[in-house]
Amino acid sequence: MERWRWSIRCSRLLDPKLRDVAVDVEDTGGLPEGGWQPERPRGDKPTPARVSH
């Protein structure tokens, strides 16, 4: 359940549209080794401030 809670918590840091992405990542077996980096169609990347909070 720890990873599940982490996914829900992480989804709240990102855009609501990406909430399903967090769930999909969990369903596919968890996080990749490089860390969780969802695909963002606009090409913008999360700022360090958003990640740290």
C-alpha positions as CSV (number, residue, x, y, z in Angstrom):
1,M,0.0,0.0,0.0
2,E,3.0,2.3,0.5
3,R,3.6,2.6,-3.3
4,W,-0.1,3.1,-3.9
5,R,-0.2,6.0,-1.4
6,W,2.9,7.5,-3.0
7,S,1.2,7.4,-6.4
8,I,-1.9,9.2,-5.1
9,R,0.3,11.8,-3.3
10,C,2.4,12.3,-6.4
11,S,-0.6,12.8,-8.6
12,R,-1.7,15.7,-6.5
13,L,1.6,17.5,-7.2
14,L,0.8,17.3,-10.9
15,D,-2.0,18.5,-13.2
16,P,-5.3,16.8,-12.4
17,K,-5.3,15.5,-16.0
18,L,-2.2,13.4,-15.2
19,R,-3.9,11.8,-12.2
20,D,-4.8,8.8,-14.4
21,V,-1.2,8.6,-15.5
22,A,0.0,8.1,-11.9
23,V,-2.5,5.2,-11.5
24,D,-1.3,3.7,-14.8
25,V,2.3,3.8,-13.7
26,E,1.3,1.9,-10.5
27,D,-0.7,-0.7,-12.5
28,T,2.3,-1.3,-14.8
29,G,4.5,-2.3,-11.9
30,G,5.7,0.9,-10.3
31,L,8.3,3.5,-11.0
32,P,11.0,3.3,-13.6
33,E,14.6,3.3,-12.3
34,G,15.2,6.8,-13.6
35,G,12.3,8.2,-11.5
36,W,8.7,9.0,-12.4
37,Q,8.6,11.2,-15.4
38,P,5.1,11.4,-17.1
39,E,4.9,12.3,-20.7
40,R,3.8,15.9,-21.1
41,P,2.4,16.6,-24.6
42,R,3.2,20.3,-24.3
43,G,6.8,19.5,-23.9
44,D,7.2,21.4,-20.7
45,K,8.9,19.8,-17.7
46,P,8.0,20.0,-14.0
47,T,10.0,22.7,-12.2
48,P,12.1,21.7,-9.2
49,A,9.8,23.7,-7.1
50,R,6.8,21.6,-8.0
51,V,8.7,18.4,-7.5
52,S,10.1,19.4,-4.1
53,H,6.7,20.3,-2.8
